[in-house]
Amino acid sequence: MKNNPLEAFMPYLIIGFAIALMVGLFFIIANVLIWGLLIAGILWLGVTLRQLILAKFGHLSKKKSKHKGIIIEHDRK
């Protein structure tokens, strides 16, 4: 056995840091995934509702133009 108490404690300290790092990274990654899923769900719901509303009431917002457009011809130099 090692005589210095710090040398005997060092492997446990490293293992403790490694476990704490893994647990902390797990919570950070899980938090990012949860927020990402929440934001993606809200965006998807908004787009879906927008498409449903435009499909139902889209004919009211479109104004038909009486003018089809004018083609202006010119000479290229």
PyMOL commands that set and color helices and strands:
alter all, ss='L'
color gray80, all
select helices_A, chain A and resi 5-61
alter helices_A, ss='H'
color red, helices_A
deselect
rebuild
show_as cartoon
